[in-house]
C-alpha cells in the first residue's frame, strides 16, 4: 500500500464505495463515520501518517466545514478532498476558504477521484519535505523574515527590542500569519540564541495530558505513566518556551502556569518537590484573550502576567505588498527534483490573482498553494491555471485585468526585500501595490491599498449609485434604499451635497 487515505462519510454505502476505489488505486483505506472520529484519527499517535483525507461535507454533528476549521486551528496540514452532492459555487467557495485541497461532486468518477488523490499526494510529499528541511546558516533572525511591508515594520521593531530582554511576550494574530517565526526570530536575536527553543501547541494536547506535558510527571503517578517525563518547562531550561494557542489551555492548568511564570518553578505530576526553571516565555494566540477573560474562560491574573509585551502580527490581507516576495521565497524552496528545475517565473496574471485574494489561511495557505502549483505545473512558469481554487473564488468579484501589480522585479530575480537580504534600506521602499476595481454595478469595499473603506464612504457611493440608477427620482431612491425621503435628504446634506443635485444625476 503506497499511502493511507482517511475516508470520512456518514453514509456506509459511500464509505464502502470509496474504500473499494481507494484500495483499487493501491492505497490503504482508513474509515471514519463522522467528523469527531476523523479528528481523533488524525491526532492519534500511530495514525499520524494519513496522507490524504476524503471528506464528506454534509454530515450530522460535526460537518465537513467544521472538520476543516478544526484542522486549521490544530495546524493539521493533511490535504483534504471534499465531496458532496451539493455542488453549488457557494459550497465550493466555503470549502476552499476553509483549506480544502480539491473538490469532487458525488458520485465522482474513478478517474476524477484518482487524479485528485494523486495531486494531493504530490503536494503532501513536497510540503512535508519542505517543512522538515532544516534551516541553513544558523539561527533565525529578523533579517530572515520575508517581508517588505510597512505593516510588518512595527512587528520587527517591537521584536528587536524584546529580544534584548527576558520580558514575557504575547504574540497575537490569526492562524497562519507566522507567529512562531516571529517568536523564533526573537529567540535567535537574543542572548539565548544558542539555547533550546521548545514549542508546545496547547490547542493540540488532550485536556487530561496538558499538565503532564507542560510540567512533567513521575513514573507511576497515574495510569499509563510507565516512565518519568521531564516536561516542556524543564526541557526549555535556560532557553525559550513557546506556548502556541495559549488561549486553549484549561482553567485548572492556568493556575499552575501562573505559578510557574511567577515563581520560576514547576510541580511535576506525582512529584514530591518543585523543580526550578530558567526560561524565556513567549506565548501566542489567535483568540481575543481579553474577551475570554470577560467570558470567564481565561484567568485575568494570568492574562496580565503574559500580556506584558504584546506584539500583533497583521494578517496577509493587510500586507498584500509581501505576497510577491513570499511567492518568490516559496518557489525557491521547492526542490528542483520535484519540478525538474523547469519553473523559473510566475506570470503577472497569476500575481494579480494571488494579490486579489483575501487569504483567510494567511501565509500558511499561500505557502501550500504555491507548493501545489509548482508540483502540478507542466510549463516553465506559474500561471492562473495552476491556482484553480483561488481563481474560482476571486473571479466574479474582482476583475483581474484591473488589479494593478507594481513589482520592481521578476519574481525569480535577486531584487528581494530588506528583511530577506539583511540590508538597511527602508522597509517600504519598492513595495508593490495593489489597486482593486469591481465590475460595473458593484461597489468597491477595499481602497487602493487593499484596506476596508469606511462605512461613510461606501454609504455615499451607494446613494450616488441609486440616484444615478433611478434617474434622480428621489422617492424611488429612498424606497429602494429602505429609508425615508427625509432621511435621504439629511444624509446628502451630511455629506455636503445639495439634494437638488440628485435630480441632475450625481456624478
HUZIQUI-V374803 format. One record per residue. SS is DSSP state (a for helix, b for strand, c for the rest). Layout:
ss
SS
SS
This chain:
ss
c
c
c
b
b
b
b
b
c
c
c
a
a
a
a
a
a
a
a
a
a
a
a
a
c
c
c
b
b
b
b
b
c
c
a
a
a
a
a
a
a
a
a
c
c
c
c
c
c
c
c
b
b
b
b
b
c
c
c
c
c
c
c
a
a
a
a
a
a
a
a
a
a
c
c
c
c
c
b
b
b
b
b
b
c
c
c
c
a
a
a
a
a
a
a
a
a
c
c
c
c
b
b
b
b
c
c
c
c
a
a
a
a
a
a
a
a
a
a
a
a
a
a
a
a
a
a
a
a
a
a
a
c
c
c
c
c
c
c
c
c
a
a
a
c
c
c
c
c
a
a
a
a
a
a
a
a
a
a
a
a
a
a
c
c
c
c
c
b
b
b
b
c
c
c
c
c
c
a
a
a
a
a
a
a
a
a
a
c
c
c
c
c
c
c
c
b
b
b
b
b
a
a
a
c
c
a
a
a
a
a
a
a
a
a
c
b
c
c
c
c
c
c
c
c
c
c
c
b
c
c
a
a
a
a
c
c
c
c
b
b
b
b
b
c
a
a
a
c
c
a
a
a
a
a
a
a
a
a
a
a
a
a
c
b
b
c
c
b
c
c
c
c
c
b
b
c
c
c
b
b
b
b
b
b
c
c
c
a
a
a
a
a
a
c
c
c
c
c
a
a
a
a
a
a
a
c
c
b
b
b
b
c
c
c
a
a
a
c
a
a
a
a
a
a
a
a
a
a
a
a
a
a
c
c
a
a
a
a
c
c
c
c
c
b
b
c
a
a
a
a
a
a
a
a
a
c
c
c
c
c
a
a
a
a
a
a
a
a
a
a
a
a
a
a
a
c
c
c
c
b
b
c
a
a
a
c
a
a
a
a
a
a
a
c
c
c
c
c
a
a
a
c
b
b
c
c
c
c
c
c
c
c
c
c
c
c
a
a
a
a
c
c
c
c
c
c
c
c
c
c
c
c
b
b
c
c
c
c
c
c
c
c
c
c
b
c
c
c
c
c
b
c
c
a
a
a
a
a
a
a
a
a
a
a
a
a
a
a
c
c
c
c
a
a
a
a
a
a
a
a
c
c
c
a
a
a
a
a
a
a
a
a
a
c
c
c
c
a
a
a
a
a
a
c
c
c
